[in-house]
Amino acid sequence: MKNENFFFDGRTPLEVMAQGGMISLYETYRRIEQIHCGELMGK
């Protein structure tokens, strides 16, 4: 799904991973994991 936060900027996680290198892959994983764990909820 498209995501409107500052990192994804309206792109899907798959788009971010496809357009970047290993750093984009890691950052995408990290941010999804944070959302999954509730660390970014309400921010």
C-alpha positions in Angstrom: 0.0 0.0 0.0 1.1 3.6 -0.6 2.4 5.3 2.5 2.3 9.0 3.1 4.9 9.3 5.9 8.2 11.3 5.2 10.3 8.2 4.3 7.9 6.6 1.8 6.6 9.9 0.4 3.5 8.3 -1.2 5.4 5.3 -2.5 4.8 1.6 -1.6 7.5 -0.2 0.3 8.1 -2.3 -2.8 8.7 0.8 -4.9 11.3 2.1 -2.3 13.1 -1.2 -2.2 13.2 -1.5 -6.0 14.5 2.0 -6.5 17.3 1.9 -3.9 20.1 -0.3 -2.8 20.7 -2.3 0.4 20.2 0.8 2.6 16.7 1.3 1.1 15.9 -2.4 1.7 17.1 -2.2 5.3 15.3 1.1 6.0 12.1 -0.2 4.6 12.3 -3.3 6.7 13.1 -1.3 9.8 10.2 1.1 9.4 7.7 -1.6 8.7 8.9 -3.5 11.7 8.5 -0.4 13.8 5.0 0.1 12.6 4.2 -3.6 13.3 5.5 -3.3 16.8 3.6 -0.1 17.4 6.6 2.2 17.9 5.4 4.7 15.2 1.7 4.7 15.9 0.4 8.2 16.6 3.6 10.0 15.4 
